[in-house]
């Protein structure tokens, strides 16, 4: 009986705390914001990168004008691997829809434009859906001119985007791709990373570099798809720190509530920021020898990670920030979600806690500031 009583108390707490936390979330004041979300790269519903964004929206109680919370399974334009509507695998828009979309939505977020291979079981033909197209560009332009919030992330105008569309987009945003992308890997063994970088890079490596792929252990891989070039930097030979990092000066880190320096091991894209403001930089933490190799390819060991575009409330994320697994149910449970956030903030040196130490606070501040601007406009009318 002495053991049973504490167990019953513990069981009650396990049940009651989440229920009370959900009740607190339900009664929390919500903010309405209709956001047009685009994700063209969803191979599985469970791996939809909108889950991370959905967590942020739930945590901040941002809902649609219908008062319904966002649903990562259906509330986006792009590819739906398991369509919620019969036959609707791709939800896209056309030029004639742009004027309506600009008025209907208050914000535009591009998560991933790389795309997916489509298989037609009847015709036995393969096709490809993806890339930033002319309709995307014109919508972006109209939303930007209307002062809407815009977040463009990682594979925004990478291949397979047509060169002319990319050129126009780069000129409009004043952000320029140099066609290099990269990632830190815990193990460079070809069997470990082939799924991430593609078999052709392993197969063609000898032709490109003149050497066999004999790497193992941690390190960084840089890939230039347009020029078919690849650079590999084993950590024990070239890195000065355990992981690459994202660095933010103290003032901006305080404003966006992010850590001044934290490890980042996801995919990143190397871009030039033009006259825009750089909020954070990637630092690959490479030694002098590696930096000389980079300079031979016109690159540096540091480059923009998060960019504030010239128009207010508009940003470019050069990293694949939203590709983080999250337990979505916790986002609607106060106390539990707050406790998880506090614990993860204390584990900032663990790259697995990137979501809570960078993506969540950064995106929350962007959304909060934009929501405040929308409320100020409504109050003045």
C-alpha positions in Angstrom: 0.0 0.0 0.0 2.9 2.4 0.8 4.3 1.9 -2.7 0.9 2.0 -4.4 -0.1 5.4 -3.1 3.0 7.3 -4.6 2.4 5.4 -7.9 -1.2 6.6 -8.0 -0.1 10.2 -7.3 2.5 9.9 -10.0 0.0 8.5 -12.5 -2.5 11.2 -11.6 0.2 13.9 -12.3 1.1 12.3 -15.6 -2.6 12.5 -16.7 -3.6 15.8 -15.1 -0.6 18.0 -16.0 -1.1 17.4 -19.8 -4.8 17.9 -19.5 -4.4 21.1 -17.6 -1.7 22.2 -20.0 -4.0 21.6 -23.0 -6.8 23.5 -21.1 -4.4 26.5 -20.7 -3.6 26.3 -24.5 -7.3 26.2 -25.4 -8.1 29.4 -23.3 -5.0 31.2 -24.5 -5.8 34.1 -26.8 -5.2 33.3 -30.4 -4.0 35.5 -33.3 -5.4 35.1 -36.7 -3.0 35.0 -39.7 -3.7 33.4 -43.0 -0.4 32.1 -44.2 0.2 30.6 -47.7 2.7 27.8 -47.2 4.5 26.1 -50.1 6.3 22.8 -49.8 7.1 20.9 -53.0 9.3 18.3 -51.4 7.2 15.9 -49.3 8.1 12.3 -49.9 6.2 11.1 -46.8 3.5 12.8 -44.7 5.4 12.0 -41.5 8.5 13.8 -42.9 6.7 16.9 -44.0 8.9 19.8 -43.1 5.8 21.8 -42.3 5.7 19.9 -39.0 8.3 22.3 -37.5 6.5 25.4 -38.7 3.2 23.9 -37.5 4.8 23.5 -34.0 5.7 27.1 -34.0 2.3 28.2 -35.1 0.6 26.1 -32.5 2.9 27.2 -29.7 2.2 30.8 -30.5 -1.6 30.1 -31.0 -1.6 31.4 -34.5 -4.7 30.1 -36.3 -6.4 30.6 -39.7 -9.2 33.1 -40.2 -11.6 30.1 -39.9 -10.3 29.9 -36.2 -8.9 26.4 -37.0 -5.3 25.5 -36.1 -3.0 24.8 -39.0 -2.7 21.2 -40.2 0.7 20.1 -41.6 -1.0 17.3 -43.6 -3.1 19.6 -45.8 -2.6 23.3 -45.2 0.0 23.9 -47.8 0.5 24.3 -51.6 2.8 21.7 -53.2 3.1 17.9 -53.3 0.8 15.7 -51.2 2.1 12.1 -51.1 -1.1 10.9 -49.5 -3.7 13.4 -50.7 -6.4 14.4 -48.3 -8.6 15.1 -51.2 -9.2 12.4 -53.8 -6.8 12.6 -56.7 -5.2 15.8 -55.4 -1.5 15.0 -55.2 -0.3 18.5 -56.3 -2.0 21.7 -55.2 -0.6 24.5 -57.3 -1.7 27.9 -58.6 -1.6 29.7 -61.9 -0.9 33.2 -63.0 -4.6 34.1 -63.0 -4.8 33.1 -59.3 -2.1 35.5 -58.1 -4.3 38.6 -57.5 -6.7 36.5 -55.5 -4.0 34.8 -53.4 -2.3 38.2 -52.7 -5.5 39.5 -51.1 -6.5 36.2 -49.5 -3.2 35.6 -47.6 -1.3 37.8 -45.2 2.0 35.9 -45.4 4.0 33.6 -47.7 6.4 30.9 -46.6 8.4 28.8 -48.9 9.7 25.7 -47.1 11.3 23.6 -49.9 11.2 23.9 -53.7 13.5 21.0 -54.6 10.6 18.8 -55.6 9.9 15.1 -56.0 9.9 12.4 -58.8 6.4 11.5 -59.9 5.7 7.9 -61.1 2.7 7.2 -63.4 1.8 3.6 -62.8 -0.5 3.5 -65.8 1.9 5.0 -68.4 5.0 3.7 -66.7 6.6 7.1 -67.1 8.5 9.2 -64.6 8.3 13.0 -64.4 9.5 15.7 -62.0 7.6 18.3 -60.0 9.6 21.1 -58.3 11.6 24.2 -58.7 10.8 27.8 -58.3 8.7 28.8 -61.4 7.4 31.9 -63.1 4.1 31.8 -61.2 6.1 31.5 -57.9 8.2 34.5 -58.8 5.3 36.7 -59.8 3.4 35.8 -56.6 6.5 36.5 -54.5 6.9 39.9 -56.2 3.2 40.9 -55.6 3.2 39.7 -52.0 6.5 41.6 -51.4 5.2 44.8 -52.9 2.0 44.5 -50.8 4.2 44.4 -47.6 3.2 40.9 -46.7 5.4 38.8 -44.5 7.7 36.5 -46.5 10.1 33.7 -45.4 12.0 31.9 -48.1 14.1 28.9 -47.0 17.0 26.8 -48.3 16.1 25.2 -51.7 14.2 28.4 -52.6 15.6 29.0 -56.1 18.1 26.0 -56.4 18.0 23.4 -59.2 15.7 22.6 -61.0 14.7 26.3 -61.1 15.2 27.7 -64.6 18.1 30.1 -65.0 16.0 33.1 -66.1 13.5 32.7 -63.1 16.4 32.4 -60.7 18.1 35.5 -62.2 14.9 37.6 -61.9 14.3 36.3 -58.3 17.9 37.1 -57.3 17.7 40.6 -58.7 14.4 41.2 -57.0 15.5 40.0 -53.5 19.1 41.1 -53.9 20.2 37.6 -52.7 22.5 35.6 -55.0 23.2 31.8 -55.1 26.7 30.6 -55.9 25.3 27.1 -56.5 27.1 25.5 -53.6 25.3 23.6 -50.9 26.7 21.5 -48.1 26.2 19.5 -44.9 28.0 18.1 -41.9 27.9 14.3 -41.6 28.6 12.2 -38.5 30.2 9.6 -40.8 31.5 10.2 -44.3 31.4 6.5 -45.2 29.8 6.2 -48.6 27.3 3.7 -47.3 26.2 6.1 -44.6 25.7 9.2 -46.7 24.7 7.9 -50.1 21.0 8.5 -49.3 21.6 12.1 -48.5 23.9 13.2 -51.3 22.9 10.7 -54.1 24.6 7.7 -55.6 25.9 9.6 -58.6 28.2 11.8 -56.4 29.8 8.6 -54.9 30.1 7.0 -58.4 31.5 10.1 -60.1 33.8 11.2 -57.3 36.9 9.5 -58.8 36.3 11.2 -62.2 35.8 14.6 -60.5 38.7 14.4 -58.0 40.9 11.7 -59.3 40.7 9.8 -56.0 38.6 7.0 -54.5 36.0 7.7 -51.9 37.7 6.3 -48.9 36.4 8.6 -46.2 35.0 7.7 -42.8 34.3 9.6 -39.6 32.8 13.0 -39.4 33.2 15.9 -41.8 31.7 18.4 -44.2 30.7 17.8 -47.9 30.2 20.7 -50.3 28.4 20.1 -53.6 28.0 22.3 -56.7 25.2 20.8 -58.7 25.6 23.2 -61.6 29.3 22.7 -62.1 29.3 19.0 -61.0 32.0 19.7 -58.3 32.4 18.3 -54.8 34.7 19.1 -51.9 35.1 16.9 -48.8 36.6 18.0 -45.5 37.2 15.2 -43.0 36.9 16.7 -39.5 40.1 15.3 -38.1 42.1 16.9 -40.8 40.3 20.2 -41.5 37.9 21.2 -38.7 38.8 23.3 -35.7 35.6 22.6 -33.8 33.4 19.5 -33.5 30.5 21.0 -35.6 29.8 23.9 -38.0 28.0 26.7 -36.2 25.5 29.5 -36.6 26.8 32.8 -35.1 24.7 35.9 -34.3 26.0 39.1 -32.8 24.8 39.9 -29.3 22.3 42.6 -30.2 20.6 40.6 -32.9 20.8 37.4 -30.8 19.0 39.2 -27.9 16.4 40.7 -30.3 15.5 37.3 -31.9 16.0 35.4 -28.7 18.5 33.0 -30.2 21.9 31.8 -28.9 24.9 33.8 -30.1 26.6 30.6 -31.2 25.2 27.1 -31.6 26.1 24.0 -33.6 24.3 23.4 -36.9 24.5 20.1 -38.8 21.8 20.5 -41.4 22.0 21.3 -45.1 23.0 24.9 -46.0 23.2 26.9 -49.2 26.0 29.4 -49.9 24.5 32.8 -51.0 25.6 36.4 -51.2 23.4 38.9 -49.3 23.8 41.9 -51.6 22.7 45.0 -49.6 20.5 43.1 -47.3 21.2 42.8 -43.5 22.8 39.6 -42.3 21.3 38.4 -39.0 23.4 35.2 -38.6 26.3 33.6 -40.3 27.4 30.0 -40.9 30.9 29.2 -39.7 32.2 25.9 -41.0 35.0 26.1 -38.4 37.7 25.0 -40.8 41.4 25.5 -40.4 43.7 27.6 -42.7 44.4 24.8 -45.1 40.7 24.1 -45.7 40.0 27.8 -46.1 42.7 28.0 -48.8 41.0 25.1 -50.6 37.7 27.0 -50.4 39.2 30.2 -51.6 40.5 28.3 -54.7 36.8 27.7 -55.5 35.8 31.3 -54.7 34.4 30.5 -51.3 35.0 31.4 -47.7 34.6 29.6 -44.4 31.9 32.0 -43.2 28.8 33.1 -45.2 25.2 34.3 -44.5 22.8 32.0 -42.7 19.8 34.2 -42.0 19.1 37.4 -44.0 16.7 40.2 -43.4 15.6 41.4 -46.8 15.2 45.1 -47.6 11.4 45.1 -47.1 10.2 44.8 -43.5 9.1 41.3 -42.3 10.8 39.5 -45.2 13.6 37.0 -44.6 15.8 34.4 -46.4 16.9 31.3 -44.5 20.0 29.8 -46.2 19.7 26.6 -44.1 17.3 23.8 -44.1 16.0 25.0 -40.7 12.6 23.5 -40.7 13.8 19.9 -41.4 13.8 19.0 -37.7 11.7 16.2 -36.2 9.3 17.5 -33.5 6.6 15.9 -31.4 3.8 18.0 -32.6 1.2 17.1 -29.9 3.3 18.9 -27.3 2.9 22.2 -29.1 -0.7 22.4 -27.8 0.1 21.6 -24.2 1.3 24.5 -22.1 3.6 23.6 -19.1 4.8 20.5 -21.0 5.8 22.5 -24.1 7.3 25.2 -21.9 9.3 22.7 -19.9 10.6 21.0 -23.0 11.7 24.4 -24.4 13.5 25.3 -21.2 15.3 22.0 -21.0 16.3 22.1 -24.7 17.6 25.7 -24.3 19.9 24.4 -21.6 21.3 21.9 -24.1 22.3 24.4 -26.7 25.6 22.7 -27.5 23.7 19.7 -28.7 23.0 20.1 -32.5 19.8 18.0 -32.0 18.3 21.0 -30.0 18.6 23.4 -33.0 14.8 23.7 -33.2 14.4 25.1 -29.7 17.5 27.2 -29.7 17.2 28.9 -33.1 14.3 28.0 -35.4 11.5 28.3 -32.8 12.6 31.6 -31.2 13.6 33.2 -34.5 10.4 32.3 -36.3 8.3 33.2 -33.3 9.8 36.7 -33.1 9.3 37.3 -36.8 5.7 36.2 -36.5 5.1 38.3 -33.4 6.5 41.4 -34.9 4.4 41.0 -38.1 1.3 40.2 -36.1 1.8 43.4 -34.1 2.1 45.4 -37.3 -1.2 43.9 -38.6 -2.9 44.7 -35.3 -1.6 48.3 -35.4 -3.0 48.7 -38.9 -6.4 47.4 -37.7 -6.4 49.8 -34.7 -5.6 52.8 -37.0 -8.6 52.0 -39.3 
